[in-house]
Amino acid sequence: MAPGYPDVFLPDAGRREAAVKRYFSAGAGVEERRGILREYGVRWVVGGAPAPWLHETAVGPRGQVLYRVVP
């Protein structure tokens, strides 16, 4: 969705940042989260709650979880 660093060549950066906030918001439902991942072609997610479409790949030293998005 949004890169982890500022990207001046990304014309819809604000829209992508808003999508990240929606994805991780407590009020986002399952379909909304899945739709956001599909819309942006997301392949990896750091953090958040487990879901059927996320495969835990690694855990960082402070408990951060890296998930691979599965079809």
MARMI-919323 format. One record per atom (N, C-alpha, C): x, y, z; atom name; residue in one letter. Coordinates in Angstrom, 2 decimals, always signed. Atoms other than C-alpha are relative to their C-alpha. Layout:
# residues N
[[X Y Z] "CA" "a"];
...
//
This chain:
# residues 71
[[+0.83 -1.16 +0.00] "N" "m"];
[[+0.00 +0.00 +0.00] "CA" "m"];
[[+0.88 +1.24 +0.00] "C" "m"];
[[-0.87 -1.17 -0.09] "N" "a"];
[[+2.29 +2.76 +1.25] "CA" "a"];
[[+1.42 -0.48 +0.29] "C" "a"];
[[-1.38 +0.40 -0.28] "N" "p"];
[[+6.08 +2.49 +1.16] "CA" "p"];
[[+0.42 +0.42 +1.40] "C" "p"];
[[-0.51 -0.32 -1.33] "N" "g"];
[[+8.02 +2.62 +4.40] "CA" "g"];
[[+0.89 +1.23 +0.01] "C" "g"];
[[-0.82 -1.18 +0.14] "N" "y"];
[[+9.84 +5.70 +3.15] "CA" "y"];
[[-0.70 +0.97 -0.94] "C" "y"];
[[+0.64 -0.95 +0.92] "N" "p"];
[[+8.78 +8.92 +1.37] "CA" "p"];
[[+0.38 -0.29 -1.44] "C" "p"];
[[-0.23 +0.26 +1.42] "N" "d"];
[[+8.43 +8.36 -2.37] "CA" "d"];
[[-0.62 +1.13 -0.81] "C" "d"];
[[+0.51 -1.17 +0.72] "N" "v"];
[[+8.13 +11.59 -4.37] "CA" "v"];
[[-0.59 -0.36 -1.36] "C" "v"];
[[+0.51 +0.42 +1.29] "N" "f"];
[[+7.28 +9.60 -7.51] "CA" "f"];
[[-1.32 -0.76 +0.11] "C" "f"];
[[+1.26 +0.72 -0.23] "N" "l"];
[[+4.17 +8.03 -5.99] "CA" "l"];
[[-1.13 +1.03 +0.09] "C" "l"];
[[+1.00 -1.08 +0.03] "N" "p"];
[[+1.30 +10.33 -7.02] "CA" "p"];
[[-1.17 -0.20 +0.96] "C" "p"];
[[+1.13 +0.24 -0.90] "N" "d"];
[[-1.29 +8.66 -4.78] "CA" "d"];
[[+0.45 -0.38 +1.41] "C" "d"];
[[-0.56 +0.35 -1.31] "N" "a"];
[[+0.83 +8.49 -1.61] "CA" "a"];
[[-1.00 +0.25 +1.13] "C" "a"];
[[+0.97 -0.30 -1.04] "N" "g"];
[[-1.86 +10.15 +0.52] "CA" "g"];
[[-1.11 -1.03 +0.06] "C" "g"];
[[+1.05 +1.02 +0.08] "N" "r"];
[[-4.48 +7.67 -0.66] "CA" "r"];
[[+0.50 -1.33 +0.58] "C" "r"];
[[-0.58 +1.24 -0.50] "N" "r"];
[[-2.17 +4.77 +0.11] "CA" "r"];
[[+0.19 +0.04 +1.52] "C" "r"];
[[-0.16 -0.14 -1.45] "N" "e"];
[[-1.38 +6.08 +3.60] "CA" "e"];
[[-1.35 -0.13 +0.71] "C" "e"];
[[+1.34 +0.12 -0.57] "N" "a"];
[[-5.12 +6.39 +4.27] "CA" "a"];
[[-0.45 -1.46 -0.01] "C" "a"];
[[+0.36 +1.42 +0.09] "N" "a"];
[[-5.56 +2.77 +3.13] "CA" "a"];
[[+0.70 -0.80 +1.11] "C" "a"];
[[-0.73 +0.67 -1.09] "N" "v"];
[[-2.90 +1.65 +5.63] "CA" "v"];
[[-0.72 +0.24 +1.32] "C" "v"];
[[+0.71 -0.32 -1.24] "N" "k"];
[[-4.72 +3.45 +8.43] "CA" "k"];
[[-1.33 -0.76 +0.08] "C" "k"];
[[+1.27 +0.75 +0.01] "N" "r"];
[[-8.04 +1.86 +7.38] "CA" "r"];
[[+0.25 -1.47 +0.26] "C" "r"];
[[-0.29 +1.43 -0.16] "N" "y"];
[[-6.48 -1.62 +7.17] "CA" "y"];
[[+0.25 -0.34 +1.47] "C" "y"];
[[-0.38 +0.29 -1.38] "N" "f"];
[[-5.05 -1.43 +10.70] "CA" "f"];
[[-0.97 +0.57 +1.04] "C" "f"];
[[+0.95 -0.56 -0.96] "N" "s"];
[[-8.04 +0.37 +12.28] "CA" "s"];
[[-0.82 -1.12 +0.64] "C" "s"];
[[+0.78 +0.99 -0.74] "N" "a"];
[[-10.03 -1.52 +14.90] "CA" "a"];
[[-1.36 -0.25 -0.65] "C" "a"];
[[+1.32 +0.13 +0.60] "N" "g"];
[[-13.25 -0.90 +12.97] "CA" "g"];
[[-0.03 -0.65 -1.37] "C" "g"];
[[-0.04 +0.61 +1.34] "N" "a"];
[[-12.08 -2.45 +9.68] "CA" "a"];
[[-0.45 -1.45 +0.07] "C" "a"];
[[+0.48 +1.37 +0.04] "N" "g"];
[[-13.91 -5.63 +8.82] "CA" "g"];
[[+0.87 -0.88 -0.88] "C" "g"];
[[-0.77 +0.99 +0.76] "N" "v"];
[[-12.55 -8.77 +7.21] "CA" "v"];
[[-0.01 +0.32 -1.49] "C" "v"];
[[+0.09 -0.27 +1.44] "N" "e"];
[[-13.82 -7.91 +3.72] "CA" "e"];
[[+0.71 +1.28 -0.38] "C" "e"];
[[-0.69 -1.26 +0.30] "N" "e"];
[[-12.50 -4.35 +3.89] "CA" "e"];
[[+1.51 -0.22 -0.02] "C" "e"];
[[-1.45 +0.26 -0.03] "N" "r"];
[[-9.02 -5.55 +4.87] "CA" "r"];
[[+0.44 -0.79 -1.22] "C" "r"];
[[-0.35 +0.83 +1.17] "N" "r"];
[[-8.97 -8.22 +2.17] "CA" "r"];
[[-0.09 +0.83 -1.28] "C" "r"];
[[+0.15 -0.86 +1.18] "N" "g"];
[[-10.20 -5.67 -0.39] "CA" "g"];
[[+1.15 +0.96 -0.17] "C" "g"];
[[-1.14 -0.92 +0.07] "N" "i"];
[[-7.43 -3.23 +0.47] "CA" "i"];
[[+1.24 -0.75 -0.50] "C" "i"];
[[-1.16 +0.79 +0.45] "N" "l"];
[[-4.80 -5.96 +0.02] "CA" "l"];
[[-0.09 -0.29 -1.49] "C" "l"];
[[+0.19 +0.30 +1.43] "N" "r"];
[[-6.27 -6.91 -3.36] "CA" "r"];
[[+0.18 +1.26 -0.86] "C" "r"];
[[-0.06 -1.25 +0.77] "N" "e"];
[[-6.61 -3.29 -4.52] "CA" "e"];
[[+1.43 +0.42 -0.29] "C" "e"];
[[-1.38 -0.45 +0.16] "N" "y"];
[[-2.92 -2.59 -4.00] "CA" "y"];
[[+0.98 -1.13 -0.32] "C" "y"];
[[-0.89 +1.12 +0.33] "N" "g"];
[[-1.53 -6.05 -4.78] "CA" "g"];
[[+1.03 -0.26 +1.09] "C" "g"];
[[-0.92 +0.16 -1.14] "N" "v"];
[[-0.02 -6.32 -1.30] "CA" "v"];
[[+0.44 -1.46 +0.12] "C" "v"];
[[-0.53 +1.36 -0.16] "N" "r"];
[[+2.24 -9.35 -0.84] "CA" "r"];
[[+0.52 -0.27 +1.41] "C" "r"];
[[-0.56 +0.15 -1.35] "N" "w"];
[[+3.62 -8.70 +2.68] "CA" "w"];
[[-0.66 +0.98 +0.94] "C" "w"];
[[+0.58 -0.86 -1.03] "N" "v"];
[[+2.15 -7.27 +5.89] "CA" "v"];
[[+0.85 -0.16 +1.27] "C" "v"];
[[-0.72 +0.04 -1.28] "N" "v"];
[[+4.07 -6.34 +9.05] "CA" "v"];
[[-0.98 +0.41 +1.09] "C" "v"];
[[+0.89 -0.28 -1.11] "N" "g"];
[[+1.97 -6.55 +12.19] "CA" "g"];
[[-1.45 -0.28 -0.32] "C" "g"];
[[+1.43 +0.24 +0.16] "N" "g"];
[[-1.75 -6.67 +12.62] "CA" "g"];
[[-0.41 -1.34 +0.57] "C" "g"];
[[+0.56 +1.24 -0.54] "N" "a"];
[[-3.97 -9.57 +13.51] "CA" "a"];
[[+0.09 -1.13 -1.02] "C" "a"];
[[+0.00 +1.14 +0.92] "N" "p"];
[[-3.72 -13.08 +12.03] "CA" "p"];
[[-1.32 -0.06 -0.77] "C" "p"];
[[+1.18 +0.15 +0.85] "N" "a"];
[[-6.16 -13.81 +9.22] "CA" "a"];
[[+0.24 -1.20 -0.92] "C" "a"];
[[-0.17 +1.18 +0.86] "N" "p"];
[[-6.81 -16.77 +6.90] "CA" "p"];
[[+0.87 +0.25 -1.24] "C" "p"];
[[-0.79 -0.30 +1.20] "N" "w"];
[[-5.08 -14.98 +3.99] "CA" "w"];
[[+1.42 +0.45 +0.33] "C" "w"];
[[-1.35 -0.39 -0.41] "N" "l"];
[[-1.92 -14.20 +6.02] "CA" "l"];
[[+0.74 -1.22 +0.56] "C" "l"];
[[-0.84 +1.10 -0.46] "N" "h"];
[[+0.86 -16.75 +6.54] "CA" "h"];
[[+1.18 +0.59 +0.78] "C" "h"];
[[-1.10 -0.51 -0.81] "N" "e"];
[[+3.23 -15.97 +9.42] "CA" "e"];
[[+1.32 -0.54 -0.53] "C" "e"];
[[-1.27 +0.38 +0.61] "N" "t"];
[[+6.73 -15.95 +7.98] "CA" "t"];
[[+1.17 +0.18 +0.96] "C" "t"];
[[-1.10 -0.26 -0.92] "N" "a"];
[[+8.98 -14.44 +10.65] "CA" "a"];
[[-0.49 +0.87 +1.15] "C" "a"];
[[+0.29 -0.83 -1.16] "N" "v"];
[[+8.94 -12.81 +14.07] "CA" "v"];
[[+1.28 +0.74 +0.37] "C" "v"];
[[-1.16 -0.83 -0.31] "N" "g"];
[[+11.27 -9.93 +14.90] "CA" "g"];
[[+0.35 -0.05 +1.48] "C" "g"];
[[-0.48 +0.05 -1.38] "N" "p"];
[[+13.21 -9.40 +18.12] "CA" "p"];
[[-0.94 +0.65 +1.00] "C" "p"];
[[+0.96 -0.64 -0.90] "N" "r"];
[[+10.46 -7.20 +19.57] "CA" "r"];
[[-1.42 -0.50 -0.22] "C" "r"];
[[+1.30 +0.61 +0.19] "N" "g"];
[[+7.62 -9.47 +18.53] "CA" "g"];
[[-0.75 +0.42 -1.25] "C" "g"];
[[+0.65 -0.37 +1.24] "N" "q"];
[[+6.83 -7.86 +15.18] "CA" "q"];
[[-0.16 -1.24 -0.87] "C" "q"];
[[+0.25 +1.18 +0.82] "N" "v"];
[[+5.28 -10.42 +12.86] "CA" "v"];
[[-0.04 +0.42 -1.46] "C" "v"];
[[+0.03 -0.20 +1.44] "N" "l"];
[[+5.91 -10.56 +9.12] "CA" "l"];
[[-0.89 -1.07 -0.59] "C" "l"];
[[+0.93 +0.93 +0.65] "N" "y"];
[[+3.04 -12.13 +7.18] "CA" "y"];
[[+0.15 +0.07 -1.51] "C" "y"];
[[+0.08 +0.06 +1.47] "N" "r"];
[[+3.02 -13.26 +3.55] "CA" "r"];
[[-1.48 -0.12 -0.33] "C" "r"];
[[+1.39 +0.05 +0.42] "N" "v"];
[[-0.31 -12.62 +1.86] "CA" "v"];
[[-0.16 -1.16 -0.97] "C" "v"];
[[+0.24 +1.16 +0.86] "N" "v"];
[[-1.63 -15.85 +0.33] "CA" "v"];
[[-1.33 +0.21 -0.73] "C" "v"];
[[+1.23 -0.18 +0.78] "N" "p"];
[[-4.27 -15.97 -2.41] "CA" "p"];
[[-1.21 -0.69 +0.61] "C" "p"];
//
